[in-house]
Amino acid sequence: MDKEKVSGFIKEKWFWLIFAIVLMLGIMLRLLLVQLPLWYDEGCSWLAASKSFPSGINDFLFNKDFQHTPLYFYYLHFWMKLFGQSDIAMRLSSLIPSLFVLPLVYIVTKQISNKTTGLIAMFIASTSVFQIFYASEGR
């Protein structure tokens, strides 16, 4: 019985080590792109979110950028109030929620299948080019 407990502890220890490595890999890959110069559409997002809440944002979107709804710009407005108006702070508004996706992918996949499949799915999500690029955009 003691050997089974030790074996289970070692397996559990390896599981958490692999989980942490995959999570760190996802964080590092997303942080690589955060320091790139702003794109045009990110600059438009910054400009809209820097307007007064809510009338300035609504006026800007109605007159200049009619294709977007204001909810994201409200969120970005308050994010920039809390964390500053730098391009990195603006991009972190997308990066941080994208990091919560990684454990969520693991949890959902584990519920459907098992722990190993959950870790594989989490690894795929953490190295997905689509996920990495959109996590580092401020739009």
N, CA, C and O atoms as CSV, one atom per row, in Angstrom:
chain,resi,resn,atom,element,x,y,z
A,1,MET,N,N,0.823,-1.199,0.000
A,1,MET,CA,C,0.000,0.000,0.000
A,1,MET,C,C,0.860,1.254,0.000
A,1,MET,O,O,0.523,2.236,-0.660
A,2,ASP,N,N,1.982,1.231,0.742
A,2,ASP,CA,C,2.836,2.401,0.796
A,2,ASP,C,C,3.483,2.683,-0.557
A,2,ASP,O,O,3.662,3.841,-0.936
A,3,LYS,N,N,3.833,1.620,-1.284
A,3,LYS,CA,C,4.420,1.818,-2.605
A,3,LYS,C,C,3.433,2.490,-3.549
A,3,LYS,O,O,3.835,3.292,-4.391
A,4,GLU,N,N,2.155,2.176,-3.423
A,4,GLU,CA,C,1.135,2.795,-4.260
A,4,GLU,C,C,1.008,4.282,-3.944
A,4,GLU,O,O,0.845,5.097,-4.853
A,5,LYS,N,N,1.082,4.643,-2.661
A,5,LYS,CA,C,1.009,6.046,-2.273
A,5,LYS,C,C,2.209,6.810,-2.799
A,5,LYS,O,O,2.065,7.916,-3.319
A,6,VAL,N,N,3.393,6.227,-2.667
A,6,VAL,CA,C,4.603,6.874,-3.167
A,6,VAL,C,C,4.536,7.027,-4.682
A,6,VAL,O,O,4.868,8.086,-5.215
A,7,SER,N,N,4.113,5.986,-5.369
A,7,SER,CA,C,3.991,6.025,-6.821
A,7,SER,C,C,2.980,7.091,-7.252
A,7,SER,O,O,3.221,7.820,-8.214
A,8,GLY,N,N,1.862,7.183,-6.552
A,8,GLY,CA,C,0.859,8.207,-6.848
A,8,GLY,C,C,1.382,9.601,-6.602
A,8,GLY,O,O,1.086,10.525,-7.361
A,9,PHE,N,N,2.173,9.764,-5.525
A,9,PHE,CA,C,2.759,11.069,-5.225
A,9,PHE,C,C,3.734,11.492,-6.308
A,9,PHE,O,O,3.748,12.653,-6.717
A,10,ILE,N,N,4.548,10.558,-6.774
A,10,ILE,CA,C,5.517,10.867,-7.826
A,10,ILE,C,C,4.792,11.227,-9.121
A,10,ILE,O,O,5.174,12.180,-9.800
A,11,LYS,N,N,3.755,10.477,-9.465
A,11,LYS,CA,C,2.988,10.797,-10.664
A,11,LYS,C,C,2.338,12.168,-10.547
A,11,LYS,O,O,2.323,12.945,-11.501
A,12,GLU,N,N,1.801,12.455,-9.365
A,12,GLU,CA,C,1.178,13.756,-9.134
A,12,GLU,C,C,2.205,14.875,-9.212
A,12,GLU,O,O,1.918,15.948,-9.743
A,13,LYS,N,N,3.397,14.631,-8.689
A,13,LYS,CA,C,4.477,15.617,-8.730
A,13,LYS,C,C,4.888,15.899,-10.179
A,13,LYS,O,O,5.076,17.055,-10.560
A,14,TRP,N,N,5.026,14.842,-10.983
A,14,TRP,CA,C,5.374,15.017,-12.395
A,14,TRP,C,C,4.266,15.748,-13.137
A,14,TRP,O,O,4.539,16.580,-14.001
A,15,PHE,N,N,3.028,15.444,-12.807
A,15,PHE,CA,C,1.905,16.112,-13.454
A,15,PHE,C,C,1.985,17.616,-13.237
A,15,PHE,O,O,1.876,18.387,-14.190
A,16,TRP,N,N,2.176,18.040,-11.987
A,16,TRP,CA,C,2.214,19.473,-11.696
A,16,TRP,C,C,3.440,20.138,-12.299
A,16,TRP,O,O,3.381,21.310,-12.674
A,17,LEU,N,N,4.537,19.426,-12.400
A,17,LEU,CA,C,5.732,19.974,-13.047
A,17,LEU,C,C,5.466,20.219,-14.532
A,17,LEU,O,O,5.800,21.280,-15.058
A,18,ILE,N,N,4.870,19.248,-15.198
A,18,ILE,CA,C,4.547,19.399,-16.623
A,18,ILE,C,C,3.511,20.501,-16.818
A,18,ILE,O,O,3.619,21.289,-17.758
A,19,PHE,N,N,2.519,20.565,-15.950
A,19,PHE,CA,C,1.497,21.614,-16.012
A,19,PHE,C,C,2.152,22.988,-15.916
A,19,PHE,O,O,1.829,23.885,-16.695
A,20,ALA,N,N,3.071,23.159,-14.963
A,20,ALA,CA,C,3.755,24.444,-14.783
A,20,ALA,C,C,4.627,24.779,-15.988
A,20,ALA,O,O,4.684,25.938,-16.400
A,21,ILE,N,N,5.299,23.800,-16.552
A,21,ILE,CA,C,6.154,24.044,-17.717
A,21,ILE,C,C,5.313,24.497,-18.908
A,21,ILE,O,O,5.686,25.440,-19.605
A,22,VAL,N,N,4.198,23.842,-19.142
A,22,VAL,CA,C,3.324,24.214,-20.261
A,22,VAL,C,C,2.764,25.620,-20.050
A,22,VAL,O,O,2.687,26.407,-20.993
A,23,LEU,N,N,2.377,25.932,-18.824
A,23,LEU,CA,C,1.863,27.268,-18.521
A,23,LEU,C,C,2.943,28.323,-18.724
A,23,LEU,O,O,2.672,29.376,-19.301
A,24,MET,N,N,4.161,28.059,-18.262
A,24,MET,CA,C,5.264,29.011,-18.445
A,24,MET,C,C,5.606,29.185,-19.921
A,24,MET,O,O,5.925,30.292,-20.355
A,25,LEU,N,N,5.544,28.117,-20.686
A,25,LEU,CA,C,5.779,28.200,-22.120
A,25,LEU,C,C,4.752,29.120,-22.774
A,25,LEU,O,O,5.102,29.956,-23.608
A,26,GLY,N,N,3.498,28.966,-22.397
A,26,GLY,CA,C,2.451,29.838,-22.923
A,26,GLY,C,C,2.675,31.293,-22.557
A,26,GLY,O,O,2.469,32.180,-23.385
A,27,ILE,N,N,3.095,31.549,-21.323
A,27,ILE,CA,C,3.368,32.915,-20.886
A,27,ILE,C,C,4.535,33.502,-21.674
A,27,ILE,O,O,4.448,34.628,-22.164
A,28,MET,N,N,5.615,32.754,-21.799
A,28,MET,CA,C,6.805,33.256,-22.500
A,28,MET,C,C,6.509,33.540,-23.975
A,28,MET,O,O,6.942,34.565,-24.500
A,29,LEU,N,N,5.792,32.664,-24.637
A,29,LEU,CA,C,5.486,32.883,-26.048
A,29,LEU,C,C,4.604,34.115,-26.252
A,29,LEU,O,O,4.751,34.827,-27.246
A,30,ARG,N,N,3.705,34.362,-25.331
A,30,ARG,CA,C,2.853,35.544,-25.448
A,30,ARG,C,C,3.608,36.825,-25.144
A,30,ARG,O,O,3.343,37.859,-25.758
A,31,LEU,N,N,4.539,36.772,-24.212
A,31,LEU,CA,C,5.304,37.968,-23.854
A,31,LEU,C,C,6.310,38.370,-24.929
A,31,LEU,O,O,6.763,39.515,-24.951
A,32,LEU,N,N,6.663,37.451,-25.814
A,32,LEU,CA,C,7.620,37.779,-26.879
A,32,LEU,C,C,7.096,38.874,-27.802
A,32,LEU,O,O,7.872,39.697,-28.288
A,33,LEU,N,N,5.804,38.891,-28.045
A,33,LEU,CA,C,5.229,39.818,-29.014
A,33,LEU,C,C,4.690,41.105,-28.403
A,33,LEU,O,O,4.255,41.995,-29.133
A,34,VAL,N,N,4.709,41.218,-27.095
A,34,VAL,CA,C,4.105,42.374,-26.440
A,34,VAL,C,C,4.863,43.663,-26.746
A,34,VAL,O,O,4.253,44.733,-26.774
A,35,GLN,N,N,6.154,43.593,-26.972
A,35,GLN,CA,C,6.957,44.803,-27.144
A,35,GLN,C,C,7.075,45.276,-28.595
A,35,GLN,O,O,7.808,46.226,-28.871
A,36,LEU,N,N,6.373,44.637,-29.515
A,36,LEU,CA,C,6.368,45.099,-30.898
A,36,LEU,C,C,5.652,46.445,-30.988
A,36,LEU,O,O,4.815,46.756,-30.140
A,37,PRO,N,N,5.972,47.245,-32.003
A,37,PRO,CA,C,5.258,48.528,-32.159
A,37,PRO,C,C,3.759,48.312,-32.382
A,37,PRO,O,O,3.335,47.265,-32.870
A,38,LEU,N,N,2.971,49.319,-32.016
A,38,LEU,CA,C,1.521,49.231,-32.178
A,38,LEU,C,C,1.127,49.176,-33.650
A,38,LEU,O,O,1.754,49.815,-34.495
A,39,TRP,N,N,0.100,48.418,-33.943
A,39,TRP,CA,C,-0.475,48.394,-35.276
A,39,TRP,C,C,-1.486,49.543,-35.374
A,39,TRP,O,O,-1.858,50.148,-34.369
A,40,TYR,N,N,-1.909,49.821,-36.578
A,40,TYR,CA,C,-2.851,50.921,-36.796
A,40,TYR,C,C,-4.153,50.713,-36.018
A,40,TYR,O,O,-4.641,51.634,-35.362
A,41,ASP,N,N,-4.710,49.509,-36.092
A,41,ASP,CA,C,-5.987,49.265,-35.409
A,41,ASP,C,C,-5.840,49.320,-33.892
A,41,ASP,O,O,-6.784,49.682,-33.190
A,42,GLU,N,N,-4.651,48.960,-33.376
A,42,GLU,CA,C,-4.418,49.093,-31.932
A,42,GLU,C,C,-4.350,50.564,-31.534
A,42,GLU,O,O,-4.825,50.946,-30.465
A,43,GLY,N,N,-3.764,51.380,-32.393
A,43,GLY,CA,C,-3.743,52.818,-32.146
A,43,GLY,C,C,-5.144,53.404,-32.141
A,43,GLY,O,O,-5.450,54.289,-31.342
A,44,CYS,N,N,-5.994,52.911,-33.032
A,44,CYS,CA,C,-7.398,53.358,-33.049
A,44,CYS,C,C,-8.118,52.949,-31.761
A,44,CYS,O,O,-8.933,53.701,-31.227
A,45,SER,N,N,-7.809,51.756,-31.277
A,45,SER,CA,C,-8.400,51.307,-30.012
A,45,SER,C,C,-7.941,52.194,-28.860
A,45,SER,O,O,-8.738,52.575,-28.003
A,46,TRP,N,N,-6.650,52.517,-28.848
A,46,TRP,CA,C,-6.110,53.391,-27.798
A,46,TRP,C,C,-6.785,54.744,-27.848
A,46,TRP,O,O,-7.173,55.291,-26.816
A,47,LEU,N,N,-6.926,55.294,-29.065
A,47,LEU,CA,C,-7.547,56.606,-29.223
A,47,LEU,C,C,-8.990,56.600,-28.743
A,47,LEU,O,O,-9.412,57.520,-28.042
A,48,ALA,N,N,-9.741,55.587,-29.107
A,48,ALA,CA,C,-11.146,55.501,-28.686
A,48,ALA,C,C,-11.259,55.339,-27.176
A,48,ALA,O,O,-12.095,55.986,-26.545
A,49,ALA,N,N,-10.430,54.487,-26.594
A,49,ALA,CA,C,-10.525,54.212,-25.155
A,49,ALA,C,C,-10.025,55.382,-24.322
A,49,ALA,O,O,-10.383,55.498,-23.151
A,50,SER,N,N,-9.208,56.246,-24.901
A,50,SER,CA,C,-8.694,57.381,-24.134
A,50,SER,C,C,-9.687,58.535,-24.058
A,50,SER,O,O,-9.447,59.509,-23.344
A,51,LYS,N,N,-10.779,58.442,-24.772
A,51,LYS,CA,C,-11.825,59.473,-24.713
A,51,LYS,C,C,-12.582,59.358,-23.396
A,51,LYS,O,O,-12.434,58.377,-22.668
A,52,SER,N,N,-13.402,60.381,-23.095
A,52,SER,CA,C,-14.162,60.377,-21.844
A,52,SER,C,C,-15.227,59.280,-21.879
A,52,SER,O,O,-15.743,58.910,-22.933
A,53,PHE,N,N,-15.531,58.779,-20.680
A,53,PHE,CA,C,-16.483,57.671,-20.554
A,53,PHE,C,C,-17.855,58.214,-20.229
A,53,PHE,O,O,-17.938,59.134,-19.415
A,54,PRO,N,N,-18.902,57.734,-20.783
A,54,PRO,CA,C,-19.074,56.941,-21.992
A,54,PRO,C,C,-19.300,57.794,-23.235
A,54,PRO,O,O,-19.192,57.305,-24.359
A,55,SER,N,N,-19.619,59.095,-23.025
A,55,SER,CA,C,-20.028,59.916,-24.169
A,55,SER,C,C,-18.907,60.119,-25.183
A,55,SER,O,O,-19.161,60.082,-26.387
A,56,GLY,N,N,-17.684,60.331,-24.731
A,56,GLY,CA,C,-16.574,60.534,-25.661
A,56,GLY,C,C,-16.298,59.300,-26.500
A,56,GLY,O,O,-16.032,59.395,-27.698
A,57,ILE,N,N,-16.363,58.139,-25.859
A,57,ILE,CA,C,-16.143,56.884,-26.586
A,57,ILE,C,C,-17.265,56.661,-27.591
A,57,ILE,O,O,-17.012,56.301,-28.741
A,58,ASN,N,N,-18.505,56.875,-27.158
A,58,ASN,CA,C,-19.649,56.685,-28.053
A,58,ASN,C,C,-19.602,57.643,-29.236
A,58,ASN,O,O,-19.857,57.242,-30.371
A,59,ASP,N,N,-19.273,58.915,-28.972
A,59,ASP,CA,C,-19.181,59.891,-30.057
A,59,ASP,C,C,-18.086,59.509,-31.048
A,59,ASP,O,O,-18.280,59.588,-32.261
A,60,PHE,N,N,-16.940,59.096,-30.523
A,60,PHE,CA,C,-15.837,58.703,-31.398
A,60,PHE,C,C,-16.232,57.512,-32.267
A,60,PHE,O,O,-15.989,57.513,-33.474
A,61,LEU,N,N,-16.833,56.507,-31.660
A,61,LEU,CA,C,-17.212,55.312,-32.415
A,61,LEU,C,C,-18.315,55.615,-33.424
A,61,LEU,O,O,-18.319,55.055,-34.520
A,62,PHE,N,N,-19.251,56.494,-33.068
A,62,PHE,CA,C,-20.343,56.809,-33.981
A,62,PHE,C,C,-19.853,57.637,-35.169
A,62,PHE,O,O,-20.323,57.452,-36.291
A,63,ASN,N,N,-18.915,58.546,-34.926
A,63,ASN,CA,C,-18.443,59.446,-35.980
A,63,ASN,C,C,-17.231,58.927,-36.749
A,63,ASN,O,O,-17.100,59.206,-37.940
A,64,LYS,N,N,-16.351,58.183,-36.099
A,64,LYS,CA,C,-15.095,57.800,-36.741
A,64,LYS,C,C,-14.954,56.305,-37.014
A,64,LYS,O,O,-14.320,55.914,-37.994
A,65,ASP,N,N,-15.534,55.470,-36.163
A,65,ASP,CA,C,-15.303,54.024,-36.247
A,65,ASP,C,C,-16.623,53.299,-36.038
A,65,ASP,O,O,-16.797,52.577,-35.056
A,66,PHE,N,N,-17.539,53.496,-36.955
A,66,PHE,CA,C,-18.919,53.036,-36.784
A,66,PHE,C,C,-19.065,51.523,-36.762
A,66,PHE,O,O,-20.118,51.022,-36.368
A,67,GLN,N,N,-18.057,50.790,-37.167
A,67,GLN,CA,C,-18.179,49.336,-37.276
A,67,GLN,C,C,-18.033,48.595,-35.953
A,67,GLN,O,O,-18.322,47.400,-35.901
A,68,HIS,N,N,-17.596,49.255,-34.880
A,68,HIS,CA,C,-17.343,48.555,-33.617
A,68,HIS,C,C,-18.355,48.948,-32.552
A,68,HIS,O,O,-18.836,50.080,-32.505
A,69,THR,N,N,-18.661,47.980,-31.701
A,69,THR,CA,C,-19.531,48.245,-30.558
A,69,THR,C,C,-18.679,48.759,-29.396
A,69,THR,O,O,-17.484,48.469,-29.356
A,70,PRO,N,N,-19.242,49.501,-28.462
A,70,PRO,CA,C,-18.431,50.181,-27.456
A,70,PRO,C,C,-17.983,49.354,-26.253
A,70,PRO,O,O,-17.147,49.836,-25.489
A,71,LEU,N,N,-18.484,48.151,-26.040
A,71,LEU,CA,C,-18.193,47.430,-24.802
A,71,LEU,C,C,-16.691,47.208,-24.582
A,71,LEU,O,O,-16.195,47.430,-23.477
A,72,TYR,N,N,-15.968,46.776,-25.612
A,72,TYR,CA,C,-14.533,46.561,-25.452
A,72,TYR,C,C,-13.816,47.866,-25.122
A,72,TYR,O,O,-12.882,47.870,-24.320
A,73,PHE,N,N,-14.235,48.961,-25.721
A,73,PHE,CA,C,-13.582,50.237,-25.486
A,73,PHE,C,C,-13.870,50.759,-24.085
A,73,PHE,O,O,-13.041,51.463,-23.508
A,74,TYR,N,N,-15.030,50.425,-23.528
A,74,TYR,CA,C,-15.306,50.742,-22.123
A,74,TYR,C,C,-14.333,49.982,-21.226
A,74,TYR,O,O,-13.726,50.546,-20.315
A,75,TYR,N,N,-14.203,48.690,-21.508
A,75,TYR,CA,C,-13.273,47.843,-20.739
A,75,TYR,C,C,-11.855,48.384,-20.833
A,75,TYR,O,O,-11.164,48.513,-19.823
A,76,LEU,N,N,-11.421,48.701,-22.059
A,76,LEU,CA,C,-10.063,49.208,-22.264
A,76,LEU,C,C,-9.877,50.570,-21.608
A,76,LEU,O,O,-8.786,50.866,-21.120
A,77,HIS,N,N,-10.901,51.399,-21.583
A,77,HIS,CA,C,-10.845,52.708,-20.933
A,77,HIS,C,C,-10.497,52.567,-19.445
A,77,HIS,O,O,-9.603,53.245,-18.939
A,78,PHE,N,N,-11.211,51.685,-18.764
A,78,PHE,CA,C,-10.954,51.502,-17.333
A,78,PHE,C,C,-9.647,50.754,-17.091
A,78,PHE,O,O,-8.974,50.998,-16.089
A,79,TRP,N,N,-9.283,49.856,-17.988
A,79,TRP,CA,C,-7.993,49.170,-17.878
A,79,TRP,C,C,-6.863,50.195,-17.945
A,79,TRP,O,O,-5.922,50.138,-17.153
A,80,MET,N,N,-6.955,51.135,-18.894
A,80,MET,CA,C,-5.919,52.149,-19.054
A,80,MET,C,C,-5.904,53.120,-17.876
A,80,MET,O,O,-4.850,53.659,-17.536
A,81,LYS,N,N,-7.034,53.345,-17.262
A,81,LYS,CA,C,-7.069,54.176,-16.049
A,81,LYS,C,C,-6.309,53.504,-14.909
A,81,LYS,O,O,-5.605,54.164,-14.145
A,82,LEU,N,N,-6.458,52.183,-14.805
A,82,LEU,CA,C,-5.804,51.440,-13.722
A,82,LEU,C,C,-4.314,51.202,-13.973
A,82,LEU,O,O,-3.506,51.341,-13.055
A,83,PHE,N,N,-3.944,50.847,-15.197
A,83,PHE,CA,C,-2.591,50.370,-15.469
A,83,PHE,C,C,-1.775,51.278,-16.372
A,83,PHE,O,O,-0.640,50.938,-16.706
A,84,GLY,N,N,-2.309,52.411,-16.775
A,84,GLY,CA,C,-1.563,53.353,-17.596
A,84,GLY,C,C,-1.902,53.223,-19.072
A,84,GLY,O,O,-2.600,52.298,-19.488
A,85,GLN,N,N,-1.394,54.168,-19.853
A,85,GLN,CA,C,-1.742,54.230,-21.263
A,85,GLN,C,C,-0.614,53.781,-22.179
A,85,GLN,O,O,-0.633,54.085,-23.372
A,86,SER,N,N,0.348,53.076,-21.653
A,86,SER,CA,C,1.426,52.589,-22.512
A,86,SER,C,C,0.919,51.466,-23.410
A,86,SER,O,O,-0.101,50.837,-23.129
A,87,ASP,N,N,1.651,51.228,-24.495
A,87,ASP,CA,C,1.219,50.175,-25.410
A,87,ASP,C,C,1.314,48.797,-24.765
A,87,ASP,O,O,0.501,47.923,-25.064
A,88,ILE,N,N,2.287,48.589,-23.891
A,88,ILE,CA,C,2.410,47.300,-23.205
A,88,ILE,C,C,1.249,47.098,-22.235
A,88,ILE,O,O,0.684,46.007,-22.161
A,89,ALA,N,N,0.893,48.143,-21.494
A,89,ALA,CA,C,-0.241,48.032,-20.571
A,89,ALA,C,C,-1.529,47.749,-21.340
A,89,ALA,O,O,-2.375,46.978,-20.886
A,90,MET,N,N,-1.672,48.375,-22.505
A,90,MET,CA,C,-2.867,48.141,-23.310
A,90,MET,C,C,-2.909,46.699,-23.816
A,90,MET,O,O,-3.973,46.079,-23.832
A,91,ARG,N,N,-1.770,46.168,-24.224
A,91,ARG,CA,C,-1.730,44.797,-24.720
A,91,ARG,C,C,-1.931,43.772,-23.604
A,91,ARG,O,O,-2.426,42.672,-23.851
A,92,LEU,N,N,-1.553,44.126,-22.397
A,92,LEU,CA,C,-1.768,43.211,-21.280
A,92,LEU,C,C,-3.258,42.995,-21.014
A,92,LEU,O,O,-3.643,41.995,-20.408
A,93,SER,N,N,-4.096,43.932,-21.464
A,93,SER,CA,C,-5.543,43.757,-21.299
A,93,SER,C,C,-6.052,42.557,-22.094
A,93,SER,O,O,-7.095,41.996,-21.758
A,94,SER,N,N,-5.341,42.161,-23.130
A,94,SER,CA,C,-5.694,40.956,-23.882
A,94,SER,C,C,-4.880,39.753,-23.434
A,94,SER,O,O,-5.371,38.624,-23.445
A,95,LEU,N,N,-3.641,39.996,-23.043
A,95,LEU,CA,C,-2.745,38.899,-22.694
A,95,LEU,C,C,-3.168,38.181,-21.417
A,95,LEU,O,O,-3.167,36.951,-21.369
A,96,ILE,N,N,-3.522,38.924,-20.403
A,96,ILE,CA,C,-3.865,38.308,-19.116
A,96,ILE,C,C,-5.100,37.407,-19.223
A,96,ILE,O,O,-5.063,36.282,-18.725
A,97,PRO,N,N,-6.195,37.858,-19.853
A,97,PRO,CA,C,-7.322,36.913,-20.005
A,97,PRO,C,C,-6.965,35.694,-20.849
A,97,PRO,O,O,-7.514,34.613,-20.636
A,98,SER,N,N,-6.048,35.856,-21.809
A,98,SER,CA,C,-5.670,34.700,-22.631
A,98,SER,C,C,-4.919,33.657,-21.817
A,98,SER,O,O,-4.937,32.475,-22.160
A,99,LEU,N,N,-4.260,34.078,-20.747
A,99,LEU,CA,C,-3.559,33.114,-19.894
A,99,LEU,C,C,-4.535,32.263,-19.087
A,99,LEU,O,O,-4.226,31.125,-18.734
A,100,PHE,N,N,-5.703,32.810,-18.797
A,100,PHE,CA,C,-6.723,32.030,-18.091
A,100,PHE,C,C,-7.324,30.957,-18.994
A,100,PHE,O,O,-7.918,29.995,-18.507
A,101,VAL,N,N,-7.172,31.119,-20.301
A,101,VAL,CA,C,-7.686,30.128,-21.241
A,101,VAL,C,C,-6.925,28.810,-21.096
A,101,VAL,O,O,-7.515,27.741,-21.250
A,102,LEU,N,N,-5.636,28.872,-20.806
A,102,LEU,CA,C,-4.821,27.655,-20.748
A,102,LEU,C,C,-5.297,26.681,-19.667
A,102,LEU,O,O,-5.548,25.520,-19.990
A,103,PRO,N,N,-5.433,27.092,-18.403
A,103,PRO,CA,C,-5.978,26.147,-17.419
A,103,PRO,C,C,-7.427,25.758,-17.716
A,103,PRO,O,O,-7.854,24.645,-17.409
A,104,LEU,N,N,-8.181,26.689,-18.316
A,104,LEU,CA,C,-9.560,26.378,-18.665
A,104,LEU,C,C,-9.625,25.274,-19.728
A,104,LEU,O,O,-10.483,24.394,-19.658
A,105,VAL,N,N,-8.731,25.321,-20.697
A,105,VAL,CA,C,-8.661,24.260,-21.706
A,105,VAL,C,C,-8.346,22.934,-21.030
A,105,VAL,O,O,-8.936,21.906,-21.363
A,106,TYR,N,N,-7.416,22.958,-20.082
A,106,TYR,CA,C,-7.083,21.724,-19.355
A,106,TYR,C,C,-8.303,21.188,-18.611
A,106,TYR,O,O,-8.615,20.001,-18.706
A,107,ILE,N,N,-8.992,22.051,-17.874
A,107,ILE,CA,C,-10.127,21.622,-17.054
A,107,ILE,C,C,-11.239,21.028,-17.915
A,107,ILE,O,O,-11.785,19.972,-17.594
A,108,VAL,N,N,-11.569,21.708,-19.004
A,108,VAL,CA,C,-12.650,21.221,-19.867
A,108,VAL,C,C,-12.261,19.901,-20.524
A,108,VAL,O,O,-13.059,18.965,-20.580
A,109,THR,N,N,-11.025,19.834,-21.022
A,109,THR,CA,C,-10.586,18.606,-21.686
A,109,THR,C,C,-10.495,17.449,-20.701
A,109,THR,O,O,-10.826,16.313,-21.042
A,110,LYS,N,N,-10.049,17.733,-19.481
A,110,LYS,CA,C,-9.981,16.674,-18.468
A,110,LYS,C,C,-11.374,16.143,-18.140
A,110,LYS,O,O,-11.547,14.944,-17.925
A,111,GLN,N,N,-12.360,17.028,-18.101
A,111,GLN,CA,C,-13.732,16.594,-17.834
A,111,GLN,C,C,-14.265,15.712,-18.961
A,111,GLN,O,O,-15.026,14.775,-18.720
A,112,ILE,N,N,-13.864,16.014,-20.176
A,112,ILE,CA,C,-14.321,15.232,-21.321
A,112,ILE,C,C,-13.555,13.921,-21.434
A,112,ILE,O,O,-14.128,12.881,-21.756
A,113,SER,N,N,-12.228,13.984,-21.159
A,113,SER,CA,C,-11.395,12.799,-21.382
A,113,SER,C,C,-10.630,12.428,-20.115
A,113,SER,O,O,-11.193,11.811,-19.212
A,114,ASN,N,N,-9.336,12.803,-20.040
A,114,ASN,CA,C,-8.516,12.486,-18.863
A,114,ASN,C,C,-7.408,13.520,-18.707
A,114,ASN,O,O,-7.306,14.454,-19.503
A,115,LYS,N,N,-6.573,13.350,-17.672
A,115,LYS,CA,C,-5.526,14.326,-17.376
A,115,LYS,C,C,-4.501,14.450,-18.498
A,115,LYS,O,O,-4.081,15.556,-18.838
A,116,THR,N,N,-4.102,13.327,-19.071
A,116,THR,CA,C,-3.086,13.348,-20.126
A,116,THR,C,C,-3.594,14.119,-21.344
A,116,THR,O,O,-2.876,14.942,-21.911
A,117,THR,N,N,-4.816,13.849,-21.731
A,117,THR,CA,C,-5.400,14.572,-22.864
A,117,THR,C,C,-5.555,16.050,-22.533
A,117,THR,O,O,-5.384,16.904,-23.402
A,118,GLY,N,N,-5.876,16.352,-21.285
A,118,GLY,CA,C,-5.966,17.744,-20.851
A,118,GLY,C,C,-4.643,18.470,-20.976
A,118,GLY,O,O,-4.596,19.611,-21.434
A,119,LEU,N,N,-3.565,17.813,-20.570
A,119,LEU,CA,C,-2.240,18.430,-20.701
A,119,LEU,C,C,-1.855,18.629,-22.168
A,119,LEU,O,O,-1.269,19.650,-22.528
A,120,ILE,N,N,-2.183,17.662,-23.001
A,120,ILE,CA,C,-1.888,17.795,-24.433
A,120,ILE,C,C,-2.673,18.958,-25.035
A,120,ILE,O,O,-2.127,19.751,-25.801
A,121,ALA,N,N,-3.942,19.056,-24.688
A,121,ALA,CA,C,-4.764,20.156,-25.195
A,121,ALA,C,C,-4.248,21.502,-24.689
A,121,ALA,O,O,-4.249,22.489,-25.426
A,122,MET,N,N,-3.813,21.539,-23.443
A,122,MET,CA,C,-3.255,22.766,-22.889
A,122,MET,C,C,-1.962,23.148,-23.601
A,122,MET,O,O,-1.717,24.329,-23.847
A,123,PHE,N,N,-1.139,22.166,-23.934
A,123,PHE,CA,C,0.095,22.415,-24.675
A,123,PHE,C,C,-0.223,22.970,-26.066
A,123,PHE,O,O,0.416,23.918,-26.522
A,124,ILE,N,N,-1.194,22.387,-26.724
A,124,ILE,CA,C,-1.586,22.871,-28.051
A,124,ILE,C,C,-2.097,24.305,-27.970
A,124,ILE,O,O,-1.757,25.133,-28.816
A,125,ALA,N,N,-2.908,24.604,-26.963
A,125,ALA,CA,C,-3.429,25.968,-26.793
A,125,ALA,C,C,-2.311,26.949,-26.454
A,125,ALA,O,O,-2.344,28.098,-26.894
A,126,SER,N,N,-1.326,26.510,-25.680
A,126,SER,CA,C,-0.255,27.433,-25.287
A,126,SER,C,C,0.708,27.722,-26.426
A,126,SER,O,O,1.374,28.758,-26.419
A,127,THR,N,N,0.799,26.821,-27.414
A,127,THR,CA,C,1.699,27.043,-28.544
A,127,THR,C,C,0.959,27.399,-29.831
A,127,THR,O,O,1.585,27.524,-30.883
A,128,SER,N,N,-0.337,27.560,-29.767
A,128,SER,CA,C,-1.122,27.917,-30.941
A,128,SER,C,C,-0.759,29.323,-31.418
A,128,SER,O,O,-0.831,30.286,-30.654
A,129,VAL,N,N,-0.377,29.426,-32.667
A,129,VAL,CA,C,0.029,30.718,-33.230
A,129,VAL,C,C,-1.128,31.706,-33.183
A,129,VAL,O,O,-0.930,32.880,-32.872
A,130,PHE,N,N,-2.312,31.246,-33.485
A,130,PHE,CA,C,-3.505,32.089,-33.428
A,130,PHE,C,C,-3.689,32.676,-32.027
A,130,PHE,O,O,-3.902,33.878,-31.867
A,131,GLN,N,N,-3.603,31.818,-31.027
A,131,GLN,CA,C,-3.746,32.269,-29.639
A,131,GLN,C,C,-2.648,33.267,-29.254
A,131,GLN,O,O,-2.918,34.272,-28.597
A,132,ILE,N,N,-1.433,32.986,-29.661
A,132,ILE,CA,C,-0.301,33.842,-29.293
A,132,ILE,C,C,-0.437,35.226,-29.912
A,132,ILE,O,O,-0.251,36.232,-29.227
A,133,PHE,N,N,-0.761,35.287,-31.204
A,133,PHE,CA,C,-0.884,36.586,-31.866
A,133,PHE,C,C,-2.031,37.413,-31.303
A,133,PHE,O,O,-1.866,38.606,-31.047
A,134,TYR,N,N,-3.192,36.794,-31.107
A,134,TYR,CA,C,-4.315,37.565,-30.602
A,134,TYR,C,C,-4.214,37.895,-29.112
A,134,TYR,O,O,-4.854,38.832,-28.635
A,135,ALA,N,N,-3.416,37.128,-28.386
A,135,ALA,CA,C,-3.206,37.457,-26.974
A,135,ALA,C,C,-2.332,38.688,-26.817
A,135,ALA,O,O,-2.404,39.376,-25.799
A,136,SER,N,N,-1.508,38.972,-27.818
A,136,SER,CA,C,-0.598,40.100,-27.712
A,136,SER,C,C,-1.101,41.329,-28.465
A,136,SER,O,O,-0.348,42.289,-28.627
A,137,GLU,N,N,-2.330,41.326,-28.921
A,137,GLU,CA,C,-2.905,42.480,-29.594
A,137,GLU,C,C,-3.769,43.281,-28.645
A,137,GLU,O,O,-4.473,42.729,-27.800
A,138,GLY,N,N,-3.704,44.571,-28.797
A,138,GLY,CA,C,-4.530,45.453,-27.973
A,138,GLY,C,C,-5.827,45.793,-28.661
A,138,GLY,O,O,-6.331,46.905,-28.509
A,139,ARG,N,N,-6.375,44.875,-29.404
A,139,ARG,CA,C,-7.631,45.147,-30.118
A,139,ARG,C,C,-8.583,44.018,-29.914
A,139,ARG,O,O,-9.699,44.050,-30.431
